[in-house]
Amino acid sequence: MPQGYGEGENMNAIIKTGAKQYNVELDSEIYVEKLEGEAGDKVIFDEVLMIDGKIGTPFVPEAKVEGEIIKQGKGKKLVIYKYKEKKDSKTKKGHRQRYTKVKITNIVV
């Protein structure tokens, strides 16, 4: 039976989501690429690369990290400006990356 870690235990885990890796602890809040769901929904990350020094190949078997979606949002606006000197060509575009803020509630081995 999988065992979760309770309060007072300082557990670290490295998870993979959205083609990026995140180092998480219990009760930490992270910003990840947009996930489906509304605020208050539960989310499970089952691609766990490492838990407290135990390294997976590539993932730790039967390990998962549980979290709760706090909010959905958009990041700051990035301005992309292209200019070609002697061609009388210029382009200005903007982009706002969507993100999901997640609070880590449980780490299960």
DSSP file (Angstrom, degrees, kcal/mol; ACC not computed):
  #  RESIDUE AA STRUCTURE BP1 BP2  ACC     N-H-->O    O-->H-N    N-H-->O    O-->H-N    TCO  KAPPA ALPHA  PHI   PSI    X-CA   Y-CA   Z-CA
    1    1 A M              0   0    0      0, 0.0     2,-0.0     0, 0.0     0, 0.0   0.000 360.0 360.0 360.0 131.1    0.0    0.0    0.0
    2    2 A P        -     0   0    0      0, 0.0     2,-0.5     0, 0.0    61,-0.1  -0.329 360.0-144.1 -64.8 144.7    1.4    3.4   -0.9
    3    3 A Q        -     0   0    0     -2,-0.0   106,-1.9     2,-0.0     2,-0.2  -0.940   6.4-150.3-115.3 130.1    2.4    5.6    2.0
    4    4 A G  B     -A  108   0A   0     -2,-0.5     2,-0.5   104,-0.2   104,-0.2  -0.605  20.1-118.0 -91.9 157.4    1.9    9.4    2.0
    5    5 A Y        -     0   0    0    102,-1.2   102,-0.4    -2,-0.2     3,-0.1  -0.829  30.8-152.4 -98.9 132.2    4.1   11.7    4.0
    6    6 A G    >   -     0   0    0     -2,-0.5     3,-1.1     1,-0.2    20,-0.1  -0.042  35.6 -53.4 -91.1-167.2    2.5   13.8    6.6
    7    7 A E  T 3  S+     0   0    0      1,-0.2    -1,-0.2     3,-0.1     3,-0.1  -0.308 116.6  32.1 -67.2 150.5    3.2   17.1    8.2
    8    8 A G  T 3  S+     0   0    0      1,-0.2     2,-0.5    -3,-0.1    -1,-0.2   0.214  89.3 109.2  89.6 -15.9    6.6   17.8    9.7
    9    9 A E    <   -     0   0    0     -3,-1.1     2,-1.1     2,-0.0    -1,-0.2  -0.846  63.7-142.2 -98.0 127.2    8.5   15.6    7.2
   10   10 A N        +     0   0    0     -2,-0.5     2,-0.4    -3,-0.1    -3,-0.1  -0.732  29.8 176.0 -92.1  94.9   10.6   17.5    4.7
   11   11 A M        -     0   0    0     -2,-1.1    15,-0.7    -6,-0.1     2,-0.4  -0.826  13.3-162.7-104.3 137.2   10.2   15.6    1.4
   12   12 A N  E     +E   25   0B   0     -2,-0.4    40,-1.8    13,-0.2     2,-0.3  -0.908  11.7 173.6-113.9 146.9   11.7   16.6   -1.9
   13   13 A A  E     -EF  24  51B   0     11,-2.1    11,-3.2    -2,-0.4     2,-0.5  -0.989  24.6-142.5-146.9 150.7   10.6   15.3   -5.3
   14   14 A I  E     -EF  23  50B   0     36,-2.4    35,-2.7    -2,-0.3    36,-1.2  -0.977  27.5-176.1-114.9 120.5   11.5   16.2   -8.9
   15   15 A I  E     -EF  22  48B   0      7,-2.5     7,-2.5    -2,-0.5     2,-0.5  -0.756  18.7-137.6-115.1 161.2    8.5   15.9  -11.2
   16   16 A K  E     +E   21   0B   0     31,-2.1    31,-0.3    -2,-0.3     2,-0.3  -0.981  33.6 148.8-120.9 126.5    8.1   16.3  -14.9
   17   17 A T  E >   +E   20   0B   0      3,-2.4     3,-1.2    -2,-0.5    16,-0.2  -0.959  65.7   9.8-154.0 139.7    5.2   18.2  -16.5
   18   18 A G  T 3  S-     0   0    0     -2,-0.3     3,-0.1     1,-0.2    16,-0.1   0.838 127.4 -62.7  62.1  34.6    4.9   20.3  -19.7
   19   19 A A  T 3  S+     0   0    0      1,-0.2     2,-0.3     0, 0.0    -1,-0.2   0.681 119.1 100.5  63.2  20.4    8.3   19.1  -20.9
   20   20 A K  E <   -E   17   0B   0     -3,-1.2    -3,-2.4    13,-0.0     2,-0.4  -0.912  67.2-130.5-130.0 159.6    9.9   20.8  -17.8
   21   21 A Q  E     -E   16   0B   0     -2,-0.3     2,-0.4    -5,-0.2    -5,-0.2  -0.906  19.8-166.6-113.6 140.4   11.2   19.5  -14.5
   22   22 A Y  E     -E   15   0B   0     -7,-2.5    -7,-2.5    -2,-0.4     2,-0.7  -0.985  18.0-140.8-129.7 135.5   10.2   21.0  -11.1
   23   23 A N  E     -E   14   0B   0     -2,-0.4     2,-0.3    -9,-0.2    -9,-0.2  -0.863  36.1-178.9 -92.6 116.7   11.8   20.5   -7.7
   24   24 A V  E     -E   13   0B   0    -11,-3.2   -11,-2.1    -2,-0.7     2,-0.3  -0.835  18.6-169.5-122.7 155.4    8.8   20.4   -5.2
   25   25 A E  E >   -E   12   0B   0     -2,-0.3     3,-1.7   -13,-0.2    79,-0.2  -0.844  46.4 -72.6-129.1 168.2    8.3   20.1   -1.5
   26   26 A L  T 3  S+     0   0    0    -15,-0.7    79,-0.2    -2,-0.3     3,-0.1  -0.433 119.2   9.6 -63.1 135.5    5.2   19.5    0.6
   27   27 A D  T 3  S+     0   0    0     77,-2.0    -1,-0.3     1,-0.2     2,-0.2   0.564  95.8 136.7  68.4  12.8    3.0   22.6    0.7
   28   28 A S    <   -     0   0    0     -3,-1.7    76,-2.8    76,-0.1     2,-0.5  -0.565  48.1-137.2 -85.3 156.7    5.1   24.4   -1.9
   29   29 A E  E     -B  103   0A   0     74,-0.2     2,-0.3    -2,-0.2    74,-0.2  -0.955  23.9-177.7-115.6 130.0    3.4   26.4   -4.7
   30   30 A I  E     -B  102   0A   0     72,-2.7    72,-2.8    -2,-0.5     2,-0.6  -0.901  24.8-133.6-127.5 155.1    4.6   26.1   -8.3
   31   31 A Y  E     +B  101   0A   0     -2,-0.3     2,-0.3    70,-0.2    70,-0.2  -0.947  34.3 172.1-106.6 120.4    3.7   27.7  -11.6
   32   32 A V  E     -B  100   0A   0     68,-2.6    68,-2.4    -2,-0.6     3,-0.2  -0.761  42.1 -77.0-121.2 168.1    3.5   25.2  -14.4
   33   33 A E  E    S-B   99   0A   0     -2,-0.3    66,-0.2    66,-0.2    -1,-0.1  -0.303  78.3 -63.3 -62.0 155.1    2.3   25.3  -18.0
   34   34 A K        -     0   0    0     64,-0.9     2,-0.3    39,-0.1    -1,-0.2  -0.072  57.1-168.6 -51.2 128.9   -1.5   25.4  -18.4
   35   35 A L        -     0   0    0     -3,-0.2     2,-0.2     2,-0.1    -1,-0.1  -0.846  29.5-101.7-112.6 153.2   -3.3   22.3  -17.1
   36   36 A E  S    S+     0   0    0     -2,-0.3     2,-0.2    64,-0.0    64,-0.0  -0.532  77.8  66.6 -72.7 139.7   -6.9   21.4  -17.7
   37   37 A G  S    S-     0   0    0     -2,-0.2     2,-0.2     6,-0.0    -2,-0.1  -0.597  70.7 -95.1 134.5 167.2   -9.2   22.1  -14.7
   38   38 A E    >   -     0   0    0     -2,-0.2     3,-1.9     1,-0.1    31,-0.2  -0.606  55.9 -69.6-108.9 170.6  -10.6   24.8  -12.5
   39   39 A A  T 3  S+     0   0    0      1,-0.2    31,-0.2    -2,-0.2    -1,-0.1  -0.403 122.0  28.2 -61.0 133.1   -9.5   26.3   -9.2
   40   40 A G  T 3  S+     0   0    0     29,-3.0    -1,-0.2     1,-0.4    30,-0.1   0.209  89.5 129.0  98.0 -14.1  -10.0   23.8   -6.4
   41   41 A D    <   -     0   0    0     -3,-1.9    28,-2.7    28,-0.1    -1,-0.4  -0.418  58.9-119.8 -73.1 150.4   -9.6   20.7   -8.7
   42   42 A K  E     -C   68   0A   0     26,-0.2     2,-0.3    -3,-0.1    26,-0.2  -0.643  27.7-167.9 -87.6 147.9   -7.1   18.0   -7.7
   43   43 A V  E     -C   67   0A   0     24,-2.6    24,-2.8    -2,-0.3     2,-0.5  -0.993   7.2-153.1-137.0 144.1   -4.2   17.1  -10.0
   44   44 A I  E     -C   66   0A   0     -2,-0.3     2,-0.7    22,-0.2    22,-0.2  -0.975   1.8-159.5-123.1 127.3   -1.8   14.1   -9.9
   45   45 A F  E     +C   65   0A   0     20,-3.2    20,-2.5    -2,-0.5   -28,-0.1  -0.917  16.0 171.0-102.4 111.0    1.7   14.2  -11.3
   46   46 A D        +     0   0    0     -2,-0.7     2,-1.3    18,-0.2    17,-0.2   0.474  56.4  88.4-102.1  -2.3    2.8   10.5  -11.9
   47   47 A E        +     0   0    0    -31,-0.3   -31,-2.1    18,-0.1     2,-0.6  -0.678  57.8 168.3 -93.6  81.0    6.0   11.3  -13.8
   48   48 A V  E     -F   15   0B   0     -2,-1.3    12,-2.9    15,-0.3   -33,-0.2  -0.859  18.0-177.0 -99.8 118.8    8.2   11.5  -10.7
   49   49 A L  E     +     0   0B   0    -35,-2.7     7,-2.5    -2,-0.6     2,-0.3   0.809  68.1   2.8 -85.4 -32.5   11.9   11.5  -11.5
   50   50 A M  E     -FG  14  55B   0    -36,-1.2   -36,-2.4     5,-0.2     2,-0.4  -0.981  51.1-168.8-157.3 141.4   13.3   11.5   -8.0
   51   51 A I  E >  S-FG  13  54B   0      3,-1.9     3,-2.5    -2,-0.3   -38,-0.2  -0.969  78.9 -29.0-132.6 119.2   12.1   11.3   -4.4
   52   52 A D  T 3  S-     0   0    0    -40,-1.8     3,-0.1    -2,-0.4   -39,-0.1   0.847 127.5 -42.3  43.9  49.3   14.6   12.0   -1.5
   53   53 A G  T 3  S+     0   0    0      1,-0.2     2,-0.8   -41,-0.1    -1,-0.3   0.281 107.8 124.0  87.5 -11.6   17.6   10.8   -3.4
   54   54 A K  E <   -G   51   0B   0     -3,-2.5    -3,-1.9     6,-0.0     2,-0.4  -0.755  49.9-156.0 -84.6 112.0   15.9    7.7   -4.9
   55   55 A I  E     -G   50   0B   0     -2,-0.8    -5,-0.2    -5,-0.2     2,-0.1  -0.739   2.2-142.7 -95.9 134.4   16.4    8.1   -8.6
   56   56 A G        -     0   0    0     -7,-2.5     4,-0.3    -2,-0.4    -7,-0.0  -0.424  20.0-112.7 -88.9 166.9   14.0    6.5  -11.1
   57   57 A T  S    S-     0   0    0      2,-1.0     2,-0.1    -2,-0.1    -8,-0.0  -0.721 103.2 -37.2-130.4  83.7   14.9    4.9  -14.5
   58   58 A P  S    S+     0   0    0      0, 0.0    -2,-0.4     0, 0.0     2,-0.3  -0.968 145.4  15.0 -83.7 -19.0   13.3    7.1  -15.9
   59   59 A F  S    S-     0   0    0     -2,-0.1    -2,-1.0    -4,-0.1   -10,-0.2  -0.858  79.2-107.8-118.0 153.3   10.5    7.4  -13.3
   60   60 A V    >   -     0   0    0    -12,-2.9     3,-1.3    -2,-0.3   -12,-0.3  -0.655  46.7-114.5 -74.4 124.5   10.2    6.1   -9.8
   61   61 A P  T 3  S+     0   0    0      0, 0.0     3,-0.1     0, 0.0    -1,-0.1  -0.350  89.8   1.2 -66.8 140.4    7.7    3.2   -9.9
   62   62 A E  T 3  S+     0   0    0      1,-0.2     2,-0.4   -16,-0.1    -2,-0.0   0.713  99.6 129.4  57.9  26.6    4.4    3.7   -8.0
   63   63 A A    <   +     0   0    0     -3,-1.3   -15,-0.3   -17,-0.2     2,-0.3  -0.877  28.3 166.4-109.1 143.9    5.3    7.2   -7.0
   64   64 A K  E     - D   0 108A   0     44,-2.2    44,-3.0    -2,-0.4     2,-0.5  -0.991  27.9-140.7-152.0 156.9    3.1   10.2   -7.5
   65   65 A V  E     -CD  45 107A   0    -20,-2.5   -20,-3.2    -2,-0.3     2,-0.3  -0.984  19.7-153.7-120.7 127.5    2.7   13.8   -6.3
   66   66 A E  E     +CD  44 106A   0     40,-2.9    39,-2.1    -2,-0.5    40,-1.6  -0.785  19.7 167.4-103.7 144.8   -0.7   15.2   -5.6
   67   67 A G  E     -CD  43 104A   0    -24,-2.8   -24,-2.6    -2,-0.3     2,-0.4  -0.909  28.5-128.4-146.7 173.4   -1.6   18.8   -5.9
   68   68 A E  E     -CD  42 103A   0     35,-2.3    35,-2.6    -2,-0.3     2,-0.4  -0.996  27.6-119.5-130.0 132.8   -4.5   21.3   -6.0
   69   69 A I  E     + D   0 102A   0    -28,-2.7   -29,-3.0    -2,-0.4    33,-0.2  -0.565  27.9 179.8 -72.5 125.4   -5.1   23.9   -8.6
   70   70 A I  E     -     0   0A   0     31,-3.2     2,-0.3    -2,-0.4    -1,-0.2   0.869  61.4 -23.0 -91.4 -47.4   -5.1   27.4   -7.0
   71   71 A K  E     - D   0 101A   0     30,-1.2    30,-2.8   -32,-0.1     2,-0.4  -0.993  47.8-131.5-160.7 160.1   -5.6   29.5  -10.1
   72   72 A Q  E     + D   0 100A   0     -2,-0.3     2,-0.3    28,-0.2    28,-0.2  -0.888  43.9 143.0-108.4 145.2   -5.3   29.8  -13.8
   73   73 A G  E     - D   0  99A   0     26,-2.3    26,-2.7    -2,-0.4     2,-0.4  -0.946  44.1-101.0-164.0-175.3   -3.8   32.8  -15.3
   74   74 A K  E     - D   0  98A   0     -2,-0.3    24,-0.2    24,-0.2     3,-0.1  -0.952  32.4-129.4-123.0 144.3   -1.6   34.6  -17.9
   75   75 A G        -     0   0    0     22,-3.0     3,-0.1    -2,-0.4    -1,-0.1  -0.054  46.3 -61.5 -78.3-175.0    2.0   35.7  -17.5
   76   76 A K        -     0   0    0      1,-0.1    21,-0.5    20,-0.1     2,-0.3  -0.306  63.6 -95.7 -66.2 154.5    3.5   39.1  -18.2
   77   77 A K        -     0   0    0     19,-0.1     2,-0.5    -3,-0.1    19,-0.2  -0.571  34.5-155.8 -76.9 130.7    3.3   40.3  -21.8
   78   78 A L  E     -H   95   0C   0     17,-2.9    17,-1.9    -2,-0.3     2,-0.6  -0.908   7.0-146.7-104.1 134.2    6.5   39.7  -23.9
   79   79 A V  E     -H   94   0C   0     -2,-0.5     2,-0.6    15,-0.2    15,-0.2  -0.897   7.7-162.7-104.5 124.6    7.0   42.0  -26.9
   80   80 A I  E     -H   93   0C   0     13,-3.3    13,-2.9    -2,-0.6     2,-0.5  -0.934  11.4-177.2-106.9 118.2    8.8   40.4  -29.9
   81   81 A Y  E     -H   92   0C   0     -2,-0.6     2,-0.4    11,-0.2    11,-0.2  -0.970   5.2-172.1-122.6 121.5   10.2   43.0  -32.2
   82   82 A K  E     +H   91   0C   0      9,-2.9     9,-2.6    -2,-0.5     2,-0.4  -0.924   6.4 177.3-113.4 137.3   11.9   42.1  -35.5
   83   83 A Y  E     -H   90   0C   0     -2,-0.4     2,-0.6     7,-0.2     7,-0.2  -0.984  17.1-159.8-142.6 127.3   13.6   44.7  -37.6
   84   84 A K  E > > -H   89   0C   0      5,-2.6     5,-1.1    -2,-0.4     3,-0.8  -0.946  19.1-143.8-110.2 121.2   15.5   44.2  -40.9
   85   85 A E  T 3 5S+     0   0    0     -2,-0.6     3,-0.5     1,-0.3    -1,-0.2   0.879  87.0  20.4 -56.5 -58.0   17.8   47.1  -41.4
   86   86 A K  T 3 5S+     0   0    0      1,-0.2    -1,-0.3     2,-0.1    -2,-0.0   0.280 112.2  71.6-101.3  11.5   17.9   47.8  -45.2
   87   87 A K  T < 5S-     0   0    0     -3,-0.8    -1,-0.2     2,-0.2    -2,-0.2   0.408  95.8-124.4-107.1  -0.2   14.7   46.0  -46.1
   88   88 A D  T   5 +     0   0    0     -4,-0.5     2,-0.4    -3,-0.5    -3,-0.1   0.923  66.8 137.6  52.8  47.0   12.2   48.5  -44.6
   89   89 A S  E   < +H   84   0C   0     -5,-1.1    -5,-2.6     2,-0.0     2,-0.3  -0.986  21.7 158.3-128.7 127.0   10.7   45.6  -42.7
   90   90 A K  E     -H   83   0C   0     -2,-0.4     2,-0.4    -7,-0.2    -7,-0.2  -0.994  13.6-171.2-147.2 145.1    9.6   45.6  -39.1
   91   91 A T  E     -H   82   0C   0     -9,-2.6    -9,-2.9    -2,-0.3     2,-0.5  -1.000   3.3-168.0-138.2 134.6    7.2   43.4  -37.1
   92   92 A K  E     +H   81   0C   0     -2,-0.4     2,-0.3   -11,-0.2   -11,-0.2  -0.986  16.1 167.0-126.6 122.7    5.9   43.8  -33.6
   93   93 A K  E     -H   80   0C   0    -13,-2.9   -13,-3.3    -2,-0.5     2,-0.3  -0.923  19.0-149.5-130.9 155.9    4.1   41.0  -31.8
   94   94 A G  E     -H   79   0C   0     -2,-0.3     2,-0.3   -15,-0.2   -15,-0.2  -0.906  10.5-172.3-124.0 155.8    3.0   40.3  -28.2
   95   95 A H  E     -H   78   0C   0    -17,-1.9   -17,-2.9    -2,-0.3     2,-0.4  -0.990  10.9-168.1-148.8 136.8    2.6   37.0  -26.3
   96   96 A R        -     0   0    0     -2,-0.3     2,-0.3   -19,-0.2   -19,-0.1  -0.974  22.0-140.4-125.7 116.8    1.3   36.1  -22.9
   97   97 A Q        -     0   0    0    -21,-0.5   -22,-3.0    -2,-0.4     2,-0.2  -0.564  16.0-130.4 -77.7 132.9    2.0   32.6  -21.7
   98   98 A R  E     + D   0  74A   0     -2,-0.3   -64,-0.9   -24,-0.2     2,-0.3  -0.598  32.2 179.1 -81.1 144.2   -0.8   30.8  -19.9
   99   99 A Y  E     -BD  33  73A   0    -26,-2.7   -26,-2.3    -2,-0.2     2,-0.4  -0.913  24.7-139.9-140.7 166.9    0.0   29.1  -16.6
  100  100 A T  E     -BD  32  72A   0    -68,-2.4   -68,-2.6    -2,-0.3     2,-0.6  -1.000  15.3-143.6-128.6 129.4   -1.5   27.2  -13.7
  101  101 A K  E     -BD  31  71A   0    -30,-2.8   -31,-3.2    -2,-0.4   -30,-1.2  -0.842  24.8-173.1 -94.2 124.4   -0.6   27.8  -10.1
  102  102 A V  E     -BD  30  69A   0    -72,-2.8   -72,-2.7    -2,-0.6     2,-0.5  -0.953  18.2-150.0-124.0 136.0   -0.5   24.5   -8.1
  103  103 A K  E     -BD  29  68A   0    -35,-2.6   -35,-2.3    -2,-0.4     2,-0.5  -0.919  23.5-128.9-103.0 128.1   -0.1   23.8   -4.4
  104  104 A I  E     + D   0  67A   0    -76,-2.8   -77,-2.0    -2,-0.5   -37,-0.3  -0.646  32.8 170.6 -78.8 121.4    1.6   20.4   -3.6
  105  105 A T  E     +     0   0A   0    -39,-2.1     2,-0.3    -2,-0.5   -38,-0.2   0.712  58.6   9.5-105.3 -26.2   -0.6   18.6   -1.0
  106  106 A N  E     - D   0  66A   0    -40,-1.6   -40,-2.9   -81,-0.1     2,-0.5  -0.990  48.7-153.9-158.4 144.4    0.9   15.1   -0.8
  107  107 A I  E     - D   0  65A   0   -102,-0.4  -102,-1.2    -2,-0.3     2,-0.4  -0.986  23.1-166.2-120.2 119.4    3.9   13.1   -1.9
  108  108 A V  E      AD   4  64A   0    -44,-3.0   -44,-2.2    -2,-0.5  -104,-0.2  -0.901 360.0 360.0-114.8 131.8    3.2    9.3   -2.2
  109  109 A V              0   0    0   -106,-1.9  -105,-0.1    -2,-0.4    -1,-0.1   0.345 360.0 360.0-109.1 360.0    5.8    6.6   -2.5
